[in-house]
C-alpha cells in the first residue's frame, strides 16, 4: 500500500473507533511509537506491534471515551499526520478530560514503521 492508502485507512478505522484494528492491520511488527510523555510508568517509547497494542489496550481499559474527532490525513511521500481530539473519563478518578494531539506517522515497506505523538501546549 502507498502512504496515501495507509493514511486513509488509518483515519477511516480511527473515525470508527477501531484503534486496535488499525494497529493490527497497518503497523509493522517492529514499529516504534513515541509519546511526548511517559504513560503510566510504561515509558514514552514502545517498540514492536505487541507493545503498541498493549499501550492502546491499557488506555482503552483505563478510560471511558465519550467522543473522538479525527482530522486529516495530511500526507507527504513517506509520512503523514493526523489530528486527534478526545473527550474521556478516567475510570479510576472519574475525572473528565479533553485532549488534543497530533500524530506523525512514517511509512516503510507498506506499513506504519514509526509514530510520534505531539501534545497541545
Secondary structure, DSSP 8 states (H G I E B T S, - for coil): --HHHHHHHHHHHHHTT-HHHHHHHHEEEEEEEE-SS--TTS-SEEESHHHHHHHHHHHHHHEEEEEEEEEEEEE-SSEEEEEEEEEEEETTT--EEEEEEEEEEEEETTEEEEEEEEE--
